[in-house]
Amino acid sequence: MSGQEPPADAQVGGRAADPGEVSQDESHKDGGTGQPEEQDQPQTAWSARRDLVDHSPRTMNVGSRARFGGGYTGGDQHGVSGGHVTGGVIMGSKTEIHHWSLPRLSLSAATSGEIPRATLERLAASFVADGDTVTALLDRLRRERVLVLSGARFTGRRTAALMLLHRLGAGPVQALDRDTVPGALADRVTAPVPGDGAGGTRGYVLCDVATRRGDALRETHLLAARDRLAEHDAYLVVTVGPTAVLEDDVSVAEWRPPVAADVLAAHLGAHTDAETAGRLLGLPAVKEFLERGHQLREVAAFAQVLGRYAVGTVTERDVDGFSLGSLESQVQEWFEEDETSIHLRDKAFLVALAAFDDAPYALTAELSDLLYQFLQKTDDPTRAPRVPVFGTHIGKRLQLARAERYEGEEHTEWGPVTQSKAVFADERTPLVLLREVWTGHPSARPALIAWLRRLADDGRPLVRTRAASTVAVLARTDLPSAMALVIEPWATSNRFRHRLVAVNSLTLAHHIGTPNIPRVLDAWSAHEDRRLRWVAVRAYALIGPERPEQALAALRDAARRLYERFADPDDFDRETARELAEAVELLLLSSAAPEVLGDLTDRLDDDRAVRDMALSGFVSACGRTEDEERYGTPLVLAWYARATADDERAALGIACLWREALGDPHHTQRALRVMRGWVLTADRSTTAEWALAALLPRLVVTPADHQRLSHLLRTMPGEDKNPPPPVAARLLSTLAPR
């Protein structure tokens, strides 16, 4: 045993170490910032883990809470461990994969010139669309001579415009400069066409007409163009995007893109025989590609890769890597600065959506505007940041982000509530996007770090958890920078809230495969700074289920150092002592429960520090109930009931720890309070009564054991200070006299 033993009220198992109590010993925090400590209450490890599980992004939940945790004693809500889920998506491919070049700009950016007939014939060979839609558009174009076709970027709207003109027999087809202002349309469609012969039907296409506030596309512009087109037997198709500025009376036809699978089949059919096309369409990589909602330009490029694969000029690895490569190209486009660059506010929204993927849209939009302010400050420190009160419509924003909106449940402290959520169509997008911003655009780091620090201060658990998950991705990408710039400042903060975000960042970083996180925790658990020790212990509790032996060894070492370091009871680190007990509690209620229980019972008599930590953690675990309901079945009692049937070693271990806790002066009172709760549960549940009736006889070895439990059962008050419940008398009869 340790030579120094703090008094009972300073020990892990004493009154001051109760998990719900706030330590007032704040004056001894070392390594601080010089600012007075805010007396914020540390969230218990149990509730903090619940928030982490409830609010972590889907890329870290792997679509299943069981993969994220999967508790042995109480279901999927317990434990934070599981397989690594990101792999090459975070760090890039571990093998060299050629990422095929995609069209970086919309073809609508082409300047004026005649579209070669060969190009039109090639497009016609692989063009697919709904027949009724095309027929309706052709009828309208014949009748009105000019058609405004609206659609999102990369949905095939330019190809559709060309094919409408081609099917009308227009030739030549002239592409007008996209900088043509709306007022000049009539003049442009009557300008001489070089090499144009007499008597033919001409076609014009103007893709993404340049409109802006004060220079909208008006009906008068279209009427003037229509008159000129009729005079010259010509047709015009104008394509516009969702953000085009149009006068209200402009009639627009909406372009609905064809199904990606149909487009891919059509492209393959134009370049290979039917048998080869069918074989290619059956490849697993093709099925996965089509499920990810790729743009039609990516579908067309993928068809080219498949064609090359069919003739042996590219490998299966190229086919498998194409989907990720095209996603990376899209993300790079979003953050490049060129003539087609999206607005800074939209870039801020993309980053916020990556952090808050599958979270309520309103929250994402709110916090994206906060990031936008920080980015503006980085872009021009001399100007005060401004955020428009009303901006882009939600539908247009999500269309740009290749995201979707749906109604879903969100966990809150008051229970699940229905929210309007926004989610990327491709679940890999958040990981790729955050990596690109952090490593590809270092100038954005100051704004991103300031934003993350603000999120860590937020009162909403969802926001703080997503700050942690975002930093976990950054750490997986660049651990030294993430540690120095974000995690370590949080870990050494005088606020428990910040330290908890550091804990979650390290936990999730480890979960997605970031190396060296256990090494960080090992170093911090022995650090002079008690705040770093607190972070290490909390994180051990969360990653421990996948490495219980190492986690428990580290916790024992930390407990021993704690008792050796603080010989003075007034200086005892109650905060770390409480965290050690809560770490044991979480490990006992995790997927590694059998291993943890065996380790605790085997080492119970090592020394006072280890004993106090083990017993305090065990008693706390015994107080937890299913679904955290006041009258729910105690998780450890349910575990004992199962163990009596199929795991005698676990049953003996639970009984052993109960006897030790009840008989130890530092833990007796807490243990008796928890046992009273078990008896009250047994009064409402026959299953619980049977389990407790089987356990109680094993807890009586000495006369003192019998006296202690029999006194509890005879004198314990019932609910609302009523007399002892009837079950107490029945349970008393199971105790053999000693």
Phi, psi and omega in degrees: 000157179294146179289335180249131182228111179297154178297168188302322185285354179252354185273166179302322184270358182273185184300317186290346182264009178302132186302334182273357185269144179267126177290133177262000183275073184261349187283348184259010181291126181259167179068023185279182184267358183090354179266148179296142180291133173278134184278060177273144185276131178290133176291139180298151181300324181296309181289328177295321178292322177300315179297321180298316179291319184292327191246000177293149181292160183298332179293343178252348173270346182054030178073004183211126177294333178295322177292329182282329183214278179073081185281146179287322189266342186211013177109190190291346185280359186251139175093149174227090178202171179149182182288159176283136193248353188251323176053229184291346180296322181283307187270355187093167184295138179283342173245155185285118178240130179283118178272108187298138182291129178255160174302117185280335179236151175298141178296349177291350180278000181296146178278182183297147176160161180281136175281119180302142179299326179299323178295317179296320180294321179295318178295321181296329183293334183240011182281129176229144178194162177297126185300317181295321179297313181296318180299316180296320179292321178296317179299317181292320180294319178299320185285320188255348178074333180229137184225129174260115185252119184253137177190165179286165178297144174061034174252009179086018183292324178292316178300319178298319179299314180295321182289328175296316178293321180297319181288339174280356181081016180290136177191129003283167175252122185256126174272121179274148179301131183295345177276004176299122181284151183305324182291346182261006184301312184300319180292322184290327182279355177247001178291147180301140178257120182304130178076008183285126176275165182279148170089354181270156174280125182260156177230146177231144175226131177236107185265129179056061179307139183284108177236154177203168179299130185092349179218059182281161171281121186247161178297327179297325177297318181288322179296318178297317179295322181298318179298314179295321180296321179296322180296327186251015181050061183224165181227151181225132172241125178250126176258143179224152176266178182298335184261007180298145179267111184236144172292148187303327185272008176282123180276124185242137174260130182273130177269123178254116185293152177288168179291137184302321180298321179293321179295316180297316179298320180295317179295319178293321179296333180281344186238349179222172177281168186297320181295315179295317179299318179296320179295317180295319181294341180271358180293141178303322180296328179290317178300315179296319180301314183292335180282351188261007174066042180290155177289160182293329176296326177287325176297315180297318179293324178295323178299322178296318179297317179297322177297319178291325177296322181296328181261004172086013180271347171229164186258171177298328178299322178296320179295314181296326184272355185295319183299311179295321179298319179291326176295317178298321178297320179297315181296320177299320178300318182303325188253007174280155177251107176206192185292344179253012185299141177280162185293150180302325180294323177290326176294320177299320179296320179299317179294316180296321179292327176296321178285325185245034176304132180067028175247171180303134183298316183301321178294316179300315180296318179300312184282338175291325177292328175296316177296322178302320178297317178295321179293321177298320180296322176292319183293321181209090183297343183278346182252142176287131180300140179231135177238120178301139179294318179239129183231214184296141178297147183305320181297319180290322178298313182290328177296316177300318184279358185054051183233170184228158176242142178206164177266126181210168181275141176237135179287134174225170179293347178259007182109175181290140176229152180275131181227156172273114187252156177238136185215138175296141178296327179251117186293347178280343187303314181302319182293314180295320183293313181295322176298316181297315181294317185288318185261332183270342183222068182302335179296341178275353185299314180304317179293318181294319179294316178299321179296313182297322178293324176293321179297324180294340178270353186291147181281352183267125180303322179301316183295314181295322179294319180289331172299317179294317181294326177294315179294328177299319177294318179296322179292323177295331180276318185208083186298313182302316181292316181297321179295310186290322188271333187232303191292311182297318175301323176293316185294333180258013178288152175277002179255130178301324182301317179294317181297325179294324176294324175297317177303311182294325178298313180294320180297311181290326176299318176296321182298326181264014170097015178290126181286159169075006178296315176302326178295320177299314182294321178300318180291318183289330182295338179254011186284154177292332181282115184296335179292319176293324176297320179299314180298316182298315182296316178301317182291324175304320181297331185271322180267352184301324183303335179270347178215061189298322182297314180292320181297315181293324177297318179294321179293321178296315179299318180296320179295318180295316179297325180297314182288328179285324186286322189253080178286330180278118181302329180289342182253005184297137183277082181296326182300310180292323178300316179296320180294323178299317179295318180293328176296317177298319178303311181296320180294324177293335181254024182251183179292345179262020186307314182300317180294319181295315180300315179298319179296317181297316181291324181292329186249017186298328184259016181300306179194173184298319183298312181293320181297313181298317180298314183294313184290319179297317178296322180294314181297319177298318179298324180294338180276353181276142182239162178299134180059015178059026178279145180301321182254019178286163179291129177302133185296318181289325177295318177296323177297316180298319180299319178290322184294328180297338181266327188220004182208077185297328179297318178293320179298317179294323180295317179297316179296320180299312181294325177297315180299316182294319181293318180293329184267354181269123183303331181284346186233352188303311186297315178297319181297319179294322177298319179292319179297322176301319177298323178295321180295318178297325175295317180298333178291339180254349186223120178296322180297316178295322179297317179297318180295317181291324177296328177283330183279316190305316179301330180286346181270356182253104178244325182240164175303325179296323177299314181296315182299318184295312183286320180295323177297318178300313185290331180280328191246351185296136177285152174277196178295143178056037176063026175284171177299166180306142180291156181304328183296334181298319179294321179294319179291327178300326181291344180278348183273114178287136180297148180240000000 
